[in-house]
Amino acid sequence: WRNWPVSWRLTAVVVAAVVLDGVLGGLRLAAAAQSTAQFGRVAQLAGLGQQVTGLAHAMEDERDVTAGFIAAGRPAAGMAAVQQDYAATDARARQVRSAAAGIGTAFPASTRAKVTTVLNRIGDLGGLRDAALHTQLPSLPVITDYSESITDLFSLNDEIAQSSADSVLETNVRTLGSLSRMTEDTSIQRALLYAAFAEHQFEPGALPDLITAQAAQASDLASFQAAASLAEQQAFGNTVTGPGVSSALLMEQHAIEVGSPQTAGLGISSAAAPRQWYAAMSAAISRMRQVEGQVSGSVVAQSRALRHGPVRSAQLTGILTGTILLLVLLATLVVARSLVLPLRRLRAGALDIATSSLPARVRELGEARD
C-alpha cells in the first residue's frame, strides 16, 4: 500500500468509512425493523382483543336474555328476542374469526393457544343454544355454561402486553382486564335475578351464586381502582351512576336480604319486576361498557403508538446514515482535490526539471568556456 497513488489511499479511507457507517446503520435498521414487527404483533393482538371484548358483551346479553326466556317457560313469544341476540353474537363472532386468522406462528405459543380457546368457545355456542332451546334444563346450568365460555375470552386480553415491555401498556391492559371482569360479574347478577324474578323464586344454588358474583364485582372494582389512572377512576365514577344504577342496587340488596326475589316493599309489582330489573341493570352495564370501551381504545392507541416509534427510528437512522455518507464523500472530494492537485503540479514540475530544464542547464554549463 505504500506504493499506492494518493488517490487510491484516499479512496481506501473513504471505502472503510462508508462500510463502517453502512454496517452500523444496517444494524440499527435491523433492530428497528425487528421492533416494528414485534410492536406490530402487539397492535394486531390489541385489535383482536377489542373484537373479543365486543364478542363477550354480545354473549353476556345473549346469556342474560336466554336465562329470562328459560325461567319464563320458554314461551314462543320470547323467541324473537333470543334470536335477535343470537344474530348479534354471530356477527361479533365472524369479526373475531376474521381478526384471529392473522395470528400466525410469529406469535408466542401461549397467545396462539388462547386464540384457539376463543375460537373453540365460539364453536361451542351451538351446543349452548341447543341446551337452552331444546332441553328442559333450568336457567342456572345454562348461565354457568355461558359464564365459563365468557371467562375464557377475557384471558386473551392478558396476552396483549406480554411482549411489549411497556409499563403504560401493561397498566392499561390490567385496567381493562379488571373492568371487563367487573362488567361480567355485573352481567351474571343480571342473569341470575332476571331468572329469579321471572320464576318468583331462586333456583337451588342461585342465591349463593348471586352473592358470589356481587363479591367478585367488589373485588374486581378494587383491582380496577388500583390499576386505573385518576382520570379513569373519575370517568368510571362519573359514568356509572344515575337512577338506573341506584334502582338496580336497591332491588338486588332487597332480594338478598329477604332471600327471595320479592319487590313488594319497593313498590314494584311482581309482574313488572323482571322487566324493571333487567332495564335498570342494563343501564348500569351499559355505562360500565362505555368506560370499558374507552380503556380498550387506549390500549389499541398505545399499541399503535409503540409500533410507530421504531418506524420513526428507522426513518431517522436511514436519513442520518445517508447524510453521513454524503458528508464523507463531499469531505473526501474536497480533501482529495486539495492534496492531489498540488501533488500533480509538483510531479509535473519535477518531471519538467528532470527531462528538460536540468539537461539544458547541464549542456549550457558544459559548453561555457569558463
N, C-alpha and C positions, 0 to 999 in steps of 0.2 A: 504493500500500500504506500510505502514511502516514495515509490516512483510514479504514483498516480498523478495525473494532472490535477490542478487545484479545483477545476470544475467537477471532477469526479469525486474528490473528497467532500466538497460541499453537498453534492448530490447524496453521498452516503449518509451525511449528517441529517439531511432532510428526510431520507427514507427511514432512518432509525426513529426520528421524532414522529413521523407520520404513523409508523407501525405501532409505536408505543401508545400514541393518542387513540389510534383505532382500536387497539386491544382493550384499553381502559374504558373507552366509550362503549365498546361492544359488550363488555361485562356489565356495565351499568344498564345498558338497554336490555340485556338478557334478564337481569334481575327485575327490572321494571315490567318486562313482559310477563315474567312468572307471577309477580304480584298482581298484575292486571288480571291474569287468568284466575288466580285464587280469589280475588275480590269479586270477579265476575260470577264465580260459582256461589259466593255468599249472597250477591244480589239476586241471582236466579233462585236460590233457596228461599230468600225472603219473599220474593214474589209468589212462590208456591205456597209458602206459609200463609200469606194473605188470602189466597184462594181456599186453603184448607180451613182457615178461620170462618170464612163465609159458609163453607160446607157444614161446619159444626153448628153454626147458627140455624141453618135450614133443618138439620137433623134434630136439633133441640125443639124447634117449632113442630116438626112432624111428630116427635115423640109425645109432646105435651097434648097436642090435639088428639092423637091416637088414644092416649090414656083416657081423656074425657069421652071419646067415642066408645071405647070398650066399657067404661063404667056406666054409660047410659044405655047399655044393652045392644050396642052395635046397630043403631037404627039406620034404616035406608036413607032417611033424610040427612043424616050426618056424613054420608059417604062423599058428597061433593066437596066438603071442606077438607076431608082427608086426602082425596085425590089431588086437590089443589096443592097441598103441601108436598105430596109425592112429586108432582111435576117440578116444584121449586127446588126440591132436593136433587132431583135428577139433573136439572140444568147446572147446578153447582158441581155435581159430580163429574159432569162432562168437562167443565173447566179445569177441575183438578187433574183429571186424567190427561188432558192436553198439556198442562204445565209439567206434570210428572214425567212425561215422555222425554223431556230434556235432561233428566237426572241420569247421567251415564257413569261409566267406570272411573271417571276423573274424581268423583265424589267419594268420601270415606265410606267404608263398608257399613258402619252404623247408620249413616244417613240413608243409604240405599235400602237397608233393612226396614227402616221406619217408613220410607216411602212405600215399600211393598206392603207393610202393615196397613197403611192408609188405603191403598188400592184394594186390599182384601176386605177391609171394613165396608168399602163401597159395594163390593161384591156380595156382602152379607145382607144388604138392605132387602133383597128379595125375600130371604128367609124370615127376616123380622116382620115384613109386611104380611107374609102368608100367615105367620103365627097370630098377628093382630086381627086379621080379617076372617080367617077361615078355621080358627080353632076356638075353643071355649076357655082359653087362658084368661085369667083375670088381668087387671091392668098392671099390678105390681111387677110380675116377672117380665112383662114387655118393657116397662120403664127401666128395669135393671139391665136388660139386654141392650137397649139403646144407649144407656149411660156408659156401659163398658166400651162400646164402639166409639162413642164421642171422646172418652178419656184417651183412647189410643191416638186420636187425631192430634191432640194437643202436644204429644211428645215430639212431634216433628218440629214444631217451632223452637224447641230447646236446642236443636242442632244448628240453628242459623248462625250463631256467633262462635261456634266451636273452633273454626279455623281462621277467625278474623284477627285475633289478638288486639281487639279494640275495646277499651273499657266502656266507652259510651254505648256502643252497640250491645255489649254484653248486659249492661244495665237495662237498656230498653227491652231486650229480649226477656229478661227476668220480670220486668214490669208487665210486659204483655202476657207472659205465662200466668202470673198471679191473677191478672184481671180476667183472662179467658176462663180460668178455673172457677173464679168467683162468679162469673156470669153463668157458668154451667151449674154451680151449686144452687143459684137462684132459680134457674130453669127447672131443676129437679124438684124444688119445692113447689113450683107452679104446677108441675105434672101431678105430684102426689096429692096436693089439696084439691086440684081440679077434679081428679077422680073421686076423692073422698066427698066433696060437695055434691057430685052427681049421684053417688050411691047413698048419700046421707049417713055414711059410716066409714071408718078407716078399715081397710083390708088388714088382715093379720100381718104385722110387721111394718105397716106403712107409717104409723106414728113414730116408732123409733128411727126409721129412715128419714122422716121429715126433720126430726131433732138433729140427727147426724148431719144432714145437709145444711141445716142452719148453722151448726157449729163449724162445719167446713168453710162456709161462707165467711164467718168471722175470722177464721184463721187465714184464709186467702186474702181477706181485706188487710189484715195486719202485714202480710208479706208484701202486698202491693204498696202500702204506705212506707214500708222500709226500703223498697227499691225505687219507687217513683220520685221524680223531682217535685219540688214545691209547687211548680206550675201545674204539673199533672195531678197532684193531690187536690189543689184548689179547683181544677177543672172537674174532677170527679165530684167533689163536694157541692159545687155549684150546679152540676148537671143532674146528678142522681138525687133529685129532691122533687117535692111537689105533692099535690093532693093524692095522686095515684099511688105514689110510693108510700105515703103515710097510711092510706086506706088498706093497702096490701099488708103492711106490717101489723096493723091493728087486727085484721081478720085472722092472720096467721097466729099471732100471740094468743088470741082468744081461743082458737081451736086447740092449741097446745095446752093451754091452762085447763080447759074443761075436759080435754081428752076426747073430744068429739067434734066433728065438723058442723057446729051449730052457730048460727048468726042471729038468733032471736034477740039477744041482748044488744045487738048492734043496729037494730032497726032495718035489717035486710032479710027478706023472705027467703025461705029455703029454695024456692023455685028460681029466684034471681041470683042466689049465691054463686053458683058455678060461673055464670056469665060475668058477674061483677068481679069475682076473684081473678078470673083469667084476664080481664081487661086491666085491672089495677096492677097485677103482677107483670103483665106485658109492658105496661108503661115504664115500670122500673127497669125491666130487662132491656127495653129499647134504649133507655138513657145510658145504661151500662155499656151497651154495644156501641153507642155513639163515642164514648170515651175510648173504648177498645179500638175502634176504627182509627182514632187519632193516634194512638200509640203504635198501632200496626203500620200506619202511614209513616210515622217517624222511623220505624225500623227499616222500612223499604228505602226511605230517603237517605238514611245514614249509610246503608249498604251500598247504594249507588254512589254516594259521595266518596266512600272508600275506594271504589273502583276508579273513579275519575282521578284520584290522587296519583297513582302510578302512571296513568296515561299522560298527565301533565308532566310528571317527572321524566318520562321517556322522551316527550317532545322537547323539554328543556335540555336534556342530555344530548339529543341529536343536534339541536341548534348550537350548543356550546362546542360539541365535537367538530362540527363543520366550521364554526368560526375560528377555532384554534388552528385547524388545518389551513384555512385561508390565510390567517395571520402568519403562520410558519412559512408558507410558500411566499408571501409578499416580503417578509423579512429576509428570507433566503435570497430572493431575487435582488433586493437592494444591496445586501452584503456582497453577493457574488459579483454584481456589477462594480461595486467599489473596490473589490480585490482583483478581479480578472482583467479589467480594462487597464489599470496601471501596470499589471504584470505583462500584459500583451505589448504595451508601449515599451516597457523595459526590455522585453525579449527582442522586439523589432530593432530597438536602438543598439542592443548588444550585437545582434546579427549584422547590422549595418557597419558597426565598428570593425567587427571581425572579418567581414568579407569585402569591405570597400574602403572605409576611412583609414584603418590601420595599415593595410598593404600599400595604399597610395602614399601614406606618410613615410613608410619604410623606403619606398622607391625614391622619394624625394631626398631623404637623408643619404641614401646610397649614392645618388648622383651628385650631390653637393660636394665641391672640392674641399671646402673647409670642414 
